[in-house]
Amino acid sequence: MIRRLWLLGGLLVVGLLVAACGANDPAPEGDPPILGGVDALPKQIVTIALSPTPSPVMAGGEAVVVAQPTFTPGPPRPTATLTPYIGVFLGAPTSESGEPAPTVAPFVVNSGGGGAVVASGGVPVGEGNCGFPAAASFANAYNSNASVQQRLGCPVNGGTPIYGMAAQTFERGVMFWRSDTLQIYSLAASGQFWQVVDSWNDSIPADDPAFSPPNGLIQPVRGFGLVWRSNQPIRDALGWGIQPETQYDGFWQDFERGAMLLGHNNQVYAIYTAEGQHSGPLAR
């Protein structure tokens, strides 16, 4: 009996629901129902505008401002400008036609003419002075001869006396020996000049019987003889000795391109070392 009552009650409820769905919902009257739980909270659509500077937020109970990174501009880039060019040397400058640029003639010092600087052609172009004057023994021979000045250049020291020099006169020249440097200088009348180290010692014969001089002439001996016999160009240029060697006290002065020496007969000679030539004897 009870089961039948439950079944009828259920059918009645279903019928009422179907009728309710088919009819228009009546307008609610009175206050709306009170909702409970989370559904009781009011709901509203809100538009949120984001600020460029964030608001403080809570982190660990303290307000912390989240800093927005800032943009730091880099250094300004330099404006391109023309700068001097340091290049590689490509050779001597030439003219527009391709011909080499003209060269300037070298200069030598003419201390004898008051220190005037002259070009290679001998034309004075300025004033100048040598560091040292020509020594008294050579002053006249040097200062009065422009060719000697140009070929020797300036004196490089004040000169020095040489004690115990030796000299010997030949048919066509003269030989000198320096006791301080053991050098032998052969000066031919042709203007040729040779400088040879004196390598003679007592173990070497003083002369050579194979060389037989004509009457009135002599064969040089010792250091002079060894140089003379061992070097045919010197022997041919000088010829035979006309008197024995002699010792004397001389004087020597060095120049930029040679030297001047005082001979045993008080005559002056100029030696141009680089040329292999000499001038002399020169008047004192």
C-alpha positions in Angstrom: 0.0 0.0 0.0 2.7 2.4 1.0 4.6 1.7 -2.3 1.6 2.6 -4.4 1.2 5.9 -2.6 4.9 6.7 -3.4 4.4 5.9 -7.0 1.3 8.1 -7.3 3.1 10.9 -5.6 6.0 10.7 -8.1 3.7 10.7 -11.1 2.0 13.8 -9.8 5.3 15.7 -9.4 6.3 14.8 -12.9 3.0 16.0 -14.3 3.4 19.3 -12.5 6.9 19.8 -13.8 5.8 19.2 -17.4 3.0 21.7 -17.0 5.3 24.2 -15.6 7.8 24.0 -18.5 5.0 24.4 -21.0 3.6 27.6 -19.5 5.1 31.1 -19.3 7.1 31.7 -16.2 5.2 34.2 -14.0 6.9 37.4 -13.0 8.5 36.9 -9.6 6.8 38.7 -6.8 8.3 40.1 -3.6 12.0 39.9 -2.7 14.2 37.5 -4.5 15.4 34.5 -2.7 18.3 34.8 -0.4 21.3 32.8 -1.8 23.7 31.1 0.5 27.4 30.1 0.2 29.7 31.6 -2.5 26.6 32.3 -4.6 25.5 34.9 -2.2 28.4 37.3 -3.3 27.5 40.0 -5.7 28.9 39.7 -9.2 29.9 42.7 -11.5 32.0 43.0 -14.6 34.9 45.4 -13.9 37.4 46.9 -16.5 40.9 46.9 -15.2 43.3 49.5 -16.6 47.0 48.6 -16.3 49.3 51.4 -15.0 52.8 51.7 -16.4 54.1 51.9 -12.9 53.0 48.8 -10.9 51.3 49.2 -7.6 52.9 47.8 -4.5 52.1 44.2 -3.8 52.4 42.3 -0.7 55.2 39.8 -0.3 55.9 38.3 3.0 53.7 40.8 4.8 55.7 43.9 3.5 54.9 46.2 0.6 57.5 45.8 -2.1 57.6 48.0 -5.2 58.4 46.1 -8.3 60.7 48.5 -10.2 60.2 48.7 -13.9 63.6 48.5 -15.7 64.7 51.8 -17.2 66.4 52.2 -20.6 69.9 53.7 -20.6 70.9 55.1 -24.0 74.4 54.1 -25.2 77.2 56.6 -26.0 76.7 58.6 -29.2 78.4 57.2 -32.3 81.1 59.6 -33.7 80.4 61.3 -36.9 82.6 60.1 -39.7 85.3 62.6 -40.5 88.4 62.6 -42.8 91.6 61.7 -41.0 95.2 62.0 -42.2 96.4 58.9 -44.0 99.7 57.3 -43.0 100.7 55.2 -46.0 103.6 53.1 -47.1 106.5 54.7 -48.9 106.3 53.9 -52.5 109.6 55.3 -53.7 111.1 58.6 -54.6 108.7 61.3 -55.8 108.4 61.9 -59.5 107.1 64.7 -61.6 103.8 64.4 -63.4 105.5 63.4 -66.6 107.0 60.4 -64.8 110.6 61.8 -64.7 112.6 61.5 -61.5 112.5 64.6 -59.3 115.8 66.7 -59.5 118.4 66.0 -56.9 120.4 68.6 -55.0 124.1 68.7 -55.4 126.1 67.6 -52.2 127.9 70.2 -50.2 131.4 70.3 -48.8 132.9 72.7 -46.4 135.5 75.1 -47.6 137.2 76.1 -44.3 140.1 77.8 -46.2 137.7 80.4 -47.6 136.5 81.6 -44.3 134.3 78.5 -43.7 132.1 79.1 -46.8 130.0 76.1 -47.8 130.5 75.4 -51.5 128.7 73.0 -53.8 130.4 70.2 -55.6 131.1 72.7 -58.5 133.0 75.0 -56.1 130.3 77.7 -56.0 129.9 79.3 -52.5 126.3 78.9 -51.2 126.5 79.8 -47.5 128.6 80.2 -44.4 129.9 77.5 -42.1 132.8 76.4 -40.0 134.8 73.2 -39.5 135.1 72.0 -36.0 139.0 72.1 -36.2 141.2 74.3 -38.3 144.0 72.9 -40.5 147.2 72.5 -38.4 149.9 75.2 -38.8 152.1 72.7 -40.9 149.2 72.3 -43.4 147.4 75.6 -43.2 148.8 77.2 -46.3 148.6 74.0 -48.5 145.0 73.4 -47.4 143.6 76.9 -47.3 145.0 77.9 -50.7 143.9 74.8 -52.6 140.1 74.5 -53.1 140.5 71.0 -54.7 142.3 69.7 -51.6 139.6 71.2 -49.3 136.8 69.6 -51.2 138.5 66.2 -51.5 139.6 66.0 -47.8 136.7 67.7 -46.2 137.0 69.2 -42.7 139.8 68.3 -40.2 138.4 65.9 -37.6 141.1 66.6 -35.0 143.9 69.1 -34.3 146.7 66.8 -35.6 149.5 65.0 -33.8 153.2 64.8 -34.0 154.7 61.4 -34.8 158.2 60.7 -33.6 160.4 58.2 -35.3 158.7 58.2 -38.7 160.7 56.8 -41.7 160.8 57.9 -45.3 162.6 56.8 -48.5 162.6 58.6 -51.9 162.2 56.6 -55.1 162.6 57.3 -58.8 158.9 58.1 -59.1 157.6 58.6 -55.6 158.1 58.2 -51.9 157.3 55.8 -49.1 156.5 56.7 -45.5 156.3 54.6 -42.3 154.3 55.5 -39.2 155.9 54.2 -36.1 152.7 54.5 -34.0 150.4 52.5 -36.3 153.0 50.4 -38.3 151.4 51.4 -41.6 153.4 52.0 -44.8 152.2 54.6 -47.3 153.4 54.4 -50.9 152.8 57.7 -52.8 153.6 57.5 -56.6 154.3 60.6 -58.7 151.3 59.6 -60.8 149.0 60.4 -57.9 148.3 56.8 -56.9 148.4 55.9 -53.2 148.6 52.5 -51.3 148.4 51.8 -47.6 149.9 48.5 -46.5 150.5 47.1 -43.0 154.2 46.7 -42.1 154.5 42.9 -41.5 158.3 42.7 -41.6 160.2 41.2 -38.6 163.8 40.1 -38.0 163.1 36.6 -39.1 162.5 37.9 -42.7 165.6 38.8 -44.9 166.1 42.5 -45.2 166.5 42.3 -49.0 166.4 39.9 -51.9 169.5 39.2 -54.1 167.2 38.3 -57.0 166.5 42.1 -57.3 169.6 43.7 -58.8 169.3 47.5 -59.1 170.9 49.5 -61.9 174.0 51.5 -61.1 173.3 54.5 -58.8 170.0 53.1 -57.6 169.2 50.9 -54.5 166.8 48.2 -53.5 164.6 49.1 -50.5 165.1 47.0 -47.4 163.3 45.8 -44.3 159.7 46.9 -44.1 159.8 49.1 -47.2 161.7 46.3 -49.1 159.1 43.7 -48.2 156.2 45.9 -49.4 158.1 46.9 -52.6 159.0 43.3 -53.5 155.6 41.8 -52.7 153.5 44.3 -54.7 154.4 44.7 -58.3 152.0 47.6 -58.9 153.8 49.5 -56.2 157.2 48.5 -57.5 156.3 49.5 -61.0 154.8 52.8 -59.9 157.7 53.9 -57.7 160.8 52.4 -59.4 164.0 51.9 -57.6 165.2 53.8 -54.5 167.5 56.7 -55.1 168.6 57.0 -51.5 168.4 54.9 -48.3 165.5 55.3 -45.9 165.8 57.9 -43.2 164.1 58.6 -39.9 162.6 61.9 -38.9 159.8 63.4 -36.7 156.7 64.1 -38.7 153.2 65.5 -38.2 149.8 64.0 -39.1 146.3 65.3 -39.2 143.1 63.3 -40.0 140.3 64.8 -42.2 136.8 63.6 -43.1 138.0 61.8 -46.2 141.7 61.4 -45.7 144.8 62.9 -44.0 147.7 65.3 -44.4 151.2 64.4 -43.5 154.5 66.2 -43.2 157.4 64.5 -45.0 161.1 64.3 -44.2 161.8 67.1 -46.7 159.3 69.4 -45.0 156.9 68.9 -47.9 153.2 68.4 -47.4 151.1 65.5 -48.8 147.4 65.1 -48.9 146.0 61.5 -48.9 142.5 60.8 -50.1 141.8 57.5 -48.5 138.5 56.7 -50.3 139.9 57.6 -53.7 143.3 55.7 -53.4 144.9 59.0 -54.6 147.1 61.7 -53.2 148.3 65.3 -53.9 151.8 66.3 -53.3 154.3 67.5 -52.6 152.4 70.7 -51.7 154.0 74.0 -50.8 153.9 74.8 -47.1 
